[in-house]
Amino acid sequence: MRYFLVFLIIMLFSCGRRETFSERLERFSEKGIVGVDFNHYHTFSILGNPVKAETLTVNNPHYEGIRDYVITDYYKGVVVKRYESPTFGKSVVFYCLVEDRKVKLEYVKIGDKLDRVRRTFGSPKVDSDSLLIYVTSAGSEINFYFEHGNLRKVEWKLYID
């Protein structure tokens, strides 16, 4: 029994590896809002119904003559933009902006201090008192905007092809 307890303790401690800054940033780039997966638009329903929506018809960048849509959904304190291709059955979120303190974010929250964001995600690509810009390995960009040293909004510019 004693050996089993020792084995259990070793297993518990060995599985507790901490995330690196880059792993945390990659996760935040896909699941930055609690309960939302940016790869699956339907998960944004956790925010409720959009207050307003706008649709823009655009030419498909890869196929001449194919029309697609850029849809912007406005929730309370959140803006989400997605690219819809009815021809190919794709819906891809490529932009998100959060300004509302009530929206729960992973790792940080609106109102956090500048240093807290730096400690959470490491050294940014661009570092100033009003803006921190991080870039993921996939090329997505996450911008943290500050006023008087406090996080005011978070903006995701997600890479899509």
N, C-alpha and C positions, 0 to 999 in steps of 0.2 A: 504494500500500500504506500509506503514511504517513497519508493522509487517512482510510482505512478504520479504522486504529487509533485515530485521534483521534475519529472518529465513534463507535466502540465504547466508548471511555472516557466520552464525553459521555453516551451512552445508559445506561451502567451507573450513573453518578452521578445522573442525573436521575430514575432509577426508584427511588432509595433514599430516598424520602420517609418520615419517621418518623410513627408513629401518634400521634394526639392522645390525651389522657387519656380523652376520651369514646369515641373509637373503640376504645381498649383495653378500657374498661369494658364496652361493648356486646359485644365479642368474648368477654370473660370471662363475661358473663352467659349465653352460649349454649354456649361450649366451654371452660369453666373447668377441666375435668379433661382431662388429655392423653389423646387417643384417644376422647373421649366428646363427642357432640353432644346437648345437652339436648332438641333437637327430634326426636330419633330414639331412642326408649327402647332399642331393640335394641343400641345402641352401648355401653350399660352392661355388656354381657356381658364386656367387657374386665376388669371387676372380679372375675370368677369367678361362682360361684353364691351367691345370697343365703344367709346363715346362718339367716335367719328371714323369714317374710312374714306380713303381716296384711291381711285384706280387710274393708272396711266397705261395706255397701250403703247408698246414698244416693238421694234423689229428684233427678232431673234438674232443675236450676234453671230451665230454659226450657220444658219440656214436662211437663205434669201426667200422672201415671200411669206415666212412664218411670223405670225404676230403673237406676242406674249404680253404679260401684264406685270407691272410693278404696283403692288398693293401696299398702301400705308395705313396701318391701324393705329388709332390714337386711344390709348387707355388713360386712366387717371394717373398722370405722372410718368407714363411710359409710352414710347413711340416704337413701333415695330414695322420694318419694311421687309417685304418678301417678294421674290421673283417667282411668278407662276407661269408655267408652260403647259397649257391644256393639251397641246399636240403630243407632248412627251410625258404628260402626267407627273410633272415635277413641281414642287413647291419648296423654295429654299429661302430661309431667313438670311438676310445679308446685312442688316443694320438693326441696332436696338439702342435706345437711349432711356436711362432711368434717372428721374429727378425726385421722385416721391420717397420720403423717409419711411413710409409704410410698406414699401416693396422690400421684401426680405432678399438680401443678396448673400451669396456664399462668401465667407472669409472677411468681408468688410461690410460697412453700412454707410448710408448717406449721413454725413455729420462727423465721420471719423477724421482724425488728424492726419496730416500729410505723412508724418513719420510712421504712422500705423500702416498705411498703404505700402510704403517703402519696405518696412519690416516684413510684410506679408508676401510681397511679390518680388523683392530684390531690386536690383538696379534697373531702372527703365532706360529705354533708348533715348528719350528726351526727358530732361529733368529740370523743372523750374518751380517756383513757388505757387504758380497757378495751374500747372498742367504736368501730368506724368503720362508718357506714352510708352506702352509695352507692345512688343510685336511677338507673336507666337511663331513656332517653327513652320506652321502652315501658311504664314503670311497675314494672318488676321491681326488687326490692331485694336487695342483696348486703351481708351483715353480716360483718365481720371482728372476732372476739373475741380479746382479748389477756389474758395473765396475766404479770405482771412484765415488761411491755414486749415479750413474744414472742407471735407469732400462735399461738393455741391451736386455733381452728376457723374454718371459713368456712361460711356459711349462705346459700343462694340461696332467695329467695321469688319465684318466677317468675310474672309476670302471665299469666293465662289468662282467656278470656271464655267 
